[in-house]
């Protein structure tokens, strides 16, 4: 377990040390009304992970209190997701419906204590009586019913003597409470619906806020870990347990930020809409953010768990870039899957001076991966290459095959174009070429210089496969619904060609199709007679990157480059020294793979980082992760233009800057401004912050008046937010940060704005 602990593990350790709990017991309590998505993966990772780390256990509990939406197949999907991610609930699988008799008894006890009553207001009246954020609510006249009358009505509700919505059971708390959740919340409602486990035994079903805390208590949960939207529900959670005078120890609720990813929707309602509208092919469509979808697409459990670990456990909601998830699967597969060749858009090449047939030995793995394995690649006179690997009139910087430029066939020979064959419409149908016998890869004595290696397959031996190219399901970074669907999220290629070794796949097999991406044999549709491969994630396209870079860079900035063989889409292998550094950064300092990769490959940047880390104050060392982020972003940008000796700041000052961010003296945004001054003047960061008054504002008493002013000036946006447009939370947070010149603590602002708008 890492020495650097998140706030939840800090709480757990404190509770164990103080004796507040003797055993850590958590629970994962999903509602079985849909397939679990990537947000559930984070919750699984946290709840099962914390229980495992502290030798406790985690219960899998189905929160099946709403019979109108729940189904056995969703229960099985949830179980399957937990198991696939590598966690085990042992014998601890429960259903809230198991506790219906106990929950009913607890409700009766509250009625007898005068703490609950049967209300007969309509749903609209209940909503109207609740009041507003600034106006107290009004208690229902039915709250005056006697205990005897309430008991009689509640029993009749249980027996099914009333229609849906005719009565509800409510807690009697405080209709003027600042937390509107505490304004006599509903405890039970009538539902004449068949329950998938309880059958027709019950006509009343408990609300989440009543059932959840008591289920936790019944199971002996020590730490009830919820996402941040249940923060205000914690007051009800505690109220129920306290008013019922339940014996200690009792469970305690703690909240963490839920997972949000751009270009993705997490709402089960919206996911169900995607399925029912036919926009996707079921809950396990590889474009869906469900665990079943990621699994069918070819994601590995390790990549998803690593993603959850990288994003950490925070107290404030934020949106994670989907590219980070894609990086995690790419990083995982890069170390383990074999490289093979596939041609998606075949162009025939006839090698006129080659006769016969041979098989070329080729490794499945690049040299920087300590893994053995090879195959025989058939080579013949007739081959296919990727259509875009030949250009008759290429732009500058194009390194593949042209009429004037030879190219190497990956693992094979160098070929030269001799003739371009076209059809009547002017489309290229064939390339006639020559090969150079002395140029075979690994024993090249031809003296011919080439700048690229391309993939190919032998025409006769190649296997035809269906390839499904998946892209992001939504075209908008913050999608609302079906209107934001990406029409190009799926492209099906029926006649792609792969080398024959690919077809001898085992279950759960993944490959890197060189220069195309990572692919997975579809676990449902794949057959030997009709192979189907799903694209998991693409490779970084070095040609596209070069094109963008050339568009940005002025001509005067171009420098002569060392000529190297270029295999498009692959990064040059690390040296042994770089690999050692990479392992040190990831295993000892716990940097994420992307940051570690940057530092390990850049000796100058790595030396700067090490010096800054070594010179930090011994009794208060800087966090290596935060320091690495500043070095690989801010310092690296300066070192692109200057040498280390030309920098006006030094490693000690960068360490101080990182420490100020870590201690929340300044925000990350302010740190960038401070760095810009440091880069120009060489001043100490503390002096800059003091002189400019940039110390971060975290005091709620200073932030709340600003929030109140902004809310007062934007009544329309407030109304839209309360009507369900939660994206406007970012607008209000942004306005507060703008009004404070970026000095307000974003986490504190987020929490205060959320509380004010509820």
Residue, then its C-alpha position, 0 to 999 in steps of 0.5 A: x500500500x502506498x505511503x501517500x494516502x488519500x483522505x478516505x484511507x487517512x480516516x480509516x486509519x484514524x478510526x482503527x487507531x482510535x478504536x472507533x472500529x475494530x474491522x473495516x467493513x465497506x459496501x458497494x450498493x448499486x441499484x440493479x436498474x442498468x449495467x454498471x459503467x466506468x463510474x461504478x468501476x471507481x466505486x468498486x475500486x474504492x470500496x473493495x480496495x480499501x477493505x482489502x488494504x486494511x484486511x476487512x471485507x466489502x459487501x456487495x449489496x443490491x439496492x433493490x428498493x425500486x421495483x419499477x426499474x430493476x431486473x435480475x439481468x442487471x444483478x448478474x451484470x453487476x456481479x460480473x463487473x466486480x469479478x472481472x475487475x478482480x474483486x471478491x465479495x466472498x459470501x457477503x452478497x446481500x439485497x436490501x429486499x432481504x431487510x424489508x421486514x426489519x425496515x418496516x419494523x424500524x418505520x413502525x418504531x419511528x411512528x410510535x416515537x412520534x418521529x414519522x407520520x403518514x402524509x396524504x398530500x399530493x406529489x405537487x403539494x409536497x413539492x410546493x410545501x417544501x419551500x425554497x433555498x431562501x424560504x422555509x417550508x410548511x408542514x402538512x396538516x396531516x402531520x397532526x395525525x395521532x400515532x394510532x391513526x398513523x399506525x393504522x394507515x401505515x399498516x393498510x398501506x402495507x396491505x395494499x389498500x390504497x392506490x399508488x401516490x395516495x399516501x406516503x410515510x414521512x419523517x417529522x424533522x424540520x420544515x425550516x431546515x437549511x438542508x432541504x433534504x431534512x424537510x420531512x423527507x419521504x421514508x416509504x411510498x406505495x408501489x403496486x408493482x411486482x418485485x423481481x425478488x420479493x414478488x407481490x408480498x409488498x405494496x410499499x417500498x422504502x426510500x433510499x435515504x431510509x433503507x440505505x443507512x439501516x442496511x448499513x447498520x444491519x450489515x455492520x458497515x464501518x465506513x459507508x463511502x458514497x459519491x458527493x451527490x449524497x453529501x446532503x443526504x448524510x444528515x438524514x442518514x445520521x438522523x435515522x440512526x440516532x433517532x432510532x437509538x441504535x446501539x454503537x458501533x454505527x456506520x458513518x458516511x463519507x463522500x468522495x467525488x464521482x467520476x466524470x469523463x468528457x465525451x461521455x454520459x454516465x446517467x443510467x437514464x441516458x444510457x438506457x435511452x441509447x440502448x432503447x433508441x437503437x443508437x447502440x447495439x445493447x448495453x455491451x456495445x463497445x462504444x458504451x461507457x459500461x464495464x461490459x462495453x469496455x470489456x467487449x471492446x478489449x479493455x483490460x481490468x488492469x487498465x481500468x484499475x490503473x485509471x481509477x488509481x491515477x485519477x485518485x480520490x478527491x473531495x470535489x467533482x471534476x471532469x477527467x479527460x477521456x484521453x487519460x483512460x485511453x492512455x491507461x489501456x494503451x500503456x497496459x497493452x504496450x507491455x504485453x500484446x504481440x505486434x502483427x501486420x494488418x492492411x485495412x485499405x489494401x493496394x496491390x503490389x506486384x514485385x516483378x523481380x521476385x520469384x518463389x516463396x519464403x517465410x520471414x522470421x519476425x518477433x512479436x515484440x519490440x526490443x524494449x519488451x523482455x518477452x519472447x515470441x515470434x512467427x513466420x510471415x509468408x512473403x511472395x511476389x504479390x502483396x498488399x500494402x496500405x493504400x495511404x502508404x503510397x503517394x504519387x505526388x507526396x507532400x514534403x516530409x512524407x517518408x513512405x513509398x513514392x515513385x522516387x522514394x523506396x521504402x522498407x517492408x516491415x521485417x522484410x525487403x526494401x522495394x522501389x516503385x517502377x510503375x503505377x497502374x490506374x483504372x479508367x477513372x484514374x484510381x490507382x489499382x496496382x503498384x509494380x515494384x522491384x525488391x532489392x535482394x541484399x536489403x533483407x531486414x537484419x542482414x541489409x547490405x544494399x546500402x540503400x537509405x530509406x526513412x520508413x517501414x510499412x506493413x504488408x501482407x502476402x496476397x495468397x496467404x493473407x486472411x480476410x477479417x472484419x474490423x470494427x473501428x470505434x471512435x468516441x460515441x459523442x462529438x461534444x465534450x459535454x454531451x446532453x443526449x442523443x442530439x450529440x451522437x457522433x455519426x462516425x463512432x463506428x466504421x465497419x471494414x469487411x475486407x481487411x487483411x491480416x497475416x495468417x498468424x493472427x487467426x490462430x487466436x486464443x480466447x481473450x486475445x489482443x494484438x497491436x495491428x502495427x500503425x493502426x492501433x490495438x485490437x481485440x477478437x470480439x468475444x461474441x461475434x468472432x469465429x474462425x470462419x468469419x473473424x471479427x476484431x474490435x479496435x480498442x484504442x489507436x496509436x499516436x500517429x506520428x505523421x499527423x503529429x508532424x503535420x500539426x507541428x509543421x503547421x505551427x512552426x515557423x520555417x526558421x525554426x526547422x533544424x536538420x534531423x538525424x536520419x532514422x528508420x521510422x516505423x509510424x505510430x511507434x515510439x523509439x525503444x527506451x535504452x536500458x538506463x532510461x528503462x531503469x529511470x522509468x521504473x524508479x519514477x513509477x515504482x518508487x516515486x509513484x509518478x504516472x506512466x506518462x510523466x515518468x516517460x517524459x522524464x526518463x527520456x529527457x536527461x536534462x529535464x530528469x537531472x533538473x527534477x532530481x536536483x529540485x527533489x534532492x534540495x527540498x527541505x529535509x524535514x518537509x520534503x516536497x511531494x514528488x508527484x506535484x513537483x514532477x507535474x510542474x517540471x514536465x509542464x512549465x520547466x520543460x517548456x522553458x528548456x525547449x528554448x534555452x539551456x539549463x544555464x540560461x534559466x533565470x530560476x533554479x531547482x530550489x525555487x521550483x521545489x518551493x513553488x511545488x510546495x506552495x501548491x501542495x500546501x494550498x498556499x496558492x492554486x495551480x492556476x496561480x502557480x502558472x502565473x508565478x512561474x511566468x514571473x520567475x522565468x522572466x525575473x528569477x525572483x523567489x516564488x514566495x516573494x512574488x506571491x507576497x508582493x502580488x497578494x496571490x495567497x489562495x483564499x480558502x476562508x468560506x467567510x470571504x468567499x460566500x459573499x462573492x457567491x451570494x452576489x453572483x447568484x443574485x446577479x444571475x437568477x435565470x442561470x440559477x433557475x436553469x440549474x435547479x431545473x436540471x442543467x447541472x453543467x451551469x455549476x461550472x459557470x458559477x464556480x468560474x465567475x467566483x474564481x474570476x471575481x477573485x482573480x483566480x485566488x479562491x481555492x477551487x475546491x472550496x468554491x466548488x463545495x460552497x457553490x454546490x451547497x448554495x445552489x441546492 
